[in-house]
Amino acid sequence: MKLTPPGFVQKYWKYAQQTQKKTDISAVAILAQAAVESRWGERAAGNMFFGIKAKAADLPRKRQLLITTEYLKSLDQGHRFPAVIAMAAVKPGLWKYRVKDWFRRYRTAKGSFDDHAHFFLTHPRYAAAVCVGADPLAFLREVARAGYATDPNYFDLLAKVVRAIERHRPDAAVVRVSTAFGGGRERLIASDLRRTSRMGAQSRASRRMKGCSRNRTPQLASLAERALLYDFAAAHERKAHCPKTQLSLLAISANLPRLTLCGMARLIRLDGF
């Protein structure tokens, strides 16, 4: 059954988190790939959420024959599949195949997520992806580059879904950072901000902000405090008249390094509060 993005995240987030603990691969990246491969749960026959192929020799209870789409570079690749339904040229040197192929089958959704973790940890060609697993976009870019799917637009599809997952994940506030210096794109950085700890973080961030000078940003103990400081910075931006801070690509990282108060107020918008 196809779910809405919020419904999909709510239902399967816990499995993605469990996989993250085992592999250090971002739960956001894991769930984004599950959403793309299963079309938000619409095509998850046999609890198969990641499109991992099976072999015809596998036990019947561990495989299933499904219709899928593959993009290949020649017209003579039909022998690779149990059945070819249709073929069409996409552009010179690229053909779209509609075929039947073997995919893995699982007893539960959790089994699919567990197998996904094992798959990446045991296949050397994904070693580069696992090394950057904490960064959702970097991980998924390497996964696409390693040939997880034949769709030439695979990474672009995943990147769009990452934004949706970030927006609806149950344990985070989403900070949308406008990176005009990066081609006008936006990078989403999630700060783990649980509702129960928000007031304490807000109080600490407020005290630190009061001691902030024009060109200094206080050290913050957590991403939650940093996210809240951005909120305060926006409120006090009218009182800050320092020049816009110049940021380099290295200034935006998973740890949100120190920026001047005015720079944060001008370049960062906080959503989700």
HELIX and SHEET records of a PDB file:
HELIX    1   1 PRO A    5  THR A   23  1                                  19    
HELIX    2   2 ALA A   27  SER A   38  1                                  12    
HELIX    3   3 ALA A   45  ASN A   47  5                                   3    
HELIX    4   4 PRO A   60  LYS A   62  5                                   3    
HELIX    5   5 GLY A   78  ARG A   80  5                                   3    
HELIX    6   6 ALA A  109  THR A  122  1                                  14    
HELIX    7   7 PRO A  124  TYR A  126  5                                   3    
HELIX    8   8 ALA A  127  CYS A  131  1                                   5    
HELIX    9   9 PRO A  136  ARG A  145  1                                  10    
HELIX   10  10 TYR A  154  HIS A  168  1                                  15    
HELIX   11  11 ALA A  180  GLY A  182  5                                   3    
HELIX   12  12 ARG A  195  SER A  197  5                                   3    
HELIX   13  13 ARG A  198  LYS A  210  1                                  13    
HELIX   14  14 LEU A  223  ALA A  235  1                                  13    
HELIX   15  15 GLU A  237  LYS A  239  5                                   3    
HELIX   16  16 LEU A  249  ALA A  251  5                                   3    
HELIX   17  17 LEU A  261  LEU A  267  1                                   7    
SHEET    1   A 3 ARG A  63  LEU A  72  0                                        
SHEET    2   A 3 LEU A  94  ARG A 104 -1                                        
SHEET    3   A 3 ALA A  83  LYS A  91 -1                                        
SHEET    1   B 3 ARG A 185  ASP A 192  0                                        
SHEET    2   B 3 ALA A 172  THR A 179 -1                                        
SHEET    3   B 3 ILE A 268  LEU A 270 -1                                        
END                                                                             
